Amino acid sequence: MTSAPAPELYIGLMSGTSLDGVDAVLADLSGPRCVVLGHHAAPFDAATRAELLALNTPGTNELHRAALAANALARSYAHAVHALLAQHGRPATTVRAVGAHGQTVRHRPGEFDGTGYTLQLGNPALLAELTGITVVADFRSRDVAAGGQGAPLVPAFHQHMFGQPDQGLLVLNIGGIANLSVLDAKGGVLGFDCGPGNALMDHWCQQHTGQPFDRDGAWAACGQVLPDLLVSLLGEPFLQQPPPKSTGRDLFNPQWLQERLQRFGPVPPENVQATLTELTASACAASVSSYQKQSRHLAVCGGGAYNRHLMARLQALLPGLQVETTEAHGLPPLQVEAAAFAWLARQTLYGLPGNLPNATGARGARVLGGIYPA
């Protein structure tokens, strides 16, 4: 009898555009599929979150502030790593590497000089120093250097984790921004950003209720969708662009929303929340509808998977699909992106590509990220 391979442990760290905190997973990547052994979620403290949010838009003394925010983020990441290892009784020496996405504060690929840039804060050198584990980071910049969008990077992992012979699957990640992976039955993969996910809904909820997010979409469900406002929001040119495409808080931010709200008189805030939820549902459904022939199932991950009202709206807009969460396919929604960066770290250490040109538009497959030895 052949013995099972020895565990090959990696940690993945993800703090996305929702800016709600850090998700950390401990993953065994020794087999044909990623096996998540543990998950730890840690919210950002208020000061760190506020500074990271402020750095998404131009301001004063940015270089100094960004450097210190990167240090703070590295410390938050290190605390998450230590907590995760303590929960599962694993010493740091058993972990091959940490894949740390960092916090995106600017994402402008292909702009300005033709190359543009994407910027994730995180100070991986400090993270390696604090954890004693090799860190792989800065995954997106090589794809941008190769003419790509630098996003989304998760479709390759979605194929690794959820791909099945002769079966297609649509995977929708609803974080701060929403992105879609199309896994066809022949092994082909396509991916792109759909538009806003939770970012605008969370902002509006925080501003008007003081809550970090609209739990279950209950507040939105109490409101009425404003048709004229929805048409205005859906008129954003990005939403009509063909893939490959990516976006972020550079576009879909509070200022973008306020500019459009100014065209309307005072409106009940719950109606705006209902309209923002419908914006996310409509933008995602429009993206998905072009690929409905690829699968009968839409697997949703990210925080949006727990918004019952949003999930119900997706199901109503996509009656030909079974809308479910990735839990039905073996991985809970809040673990998917962090697991993806554990897997991407392994790809980098083995000298294997992590991007998919069909998803990002890069000139070819590239090994992603930089390595910061323990």
Secondary structure by P-SEA (a helix, b strand, c coil): cccccccbbbbbbbbcccccbbbbbbbbccccbbbbcbbbbbbccaaaaaaaaaacccccaaaaaaaaaaaaaaaaaaaaaaaaaaaaccccccccccccccccccccccccccccccccccaaaaaaaaccbbbbccccaaaaaacccccccaaaaaaaccccccbbbbbbbbccbbbbbbbccccccccccccccaaaaaaaaaacccccccccccccccccccaaaaaaaacccccccccccccccccccaaaaaaaaaacccccaaaaaaaaaaaaaaaaaaaaaaccccccbbbbbcccccaaaaaaaaaaacccccccccccccccccaaaaaaaaaaaaaaaacccccccccccccccccccccccc
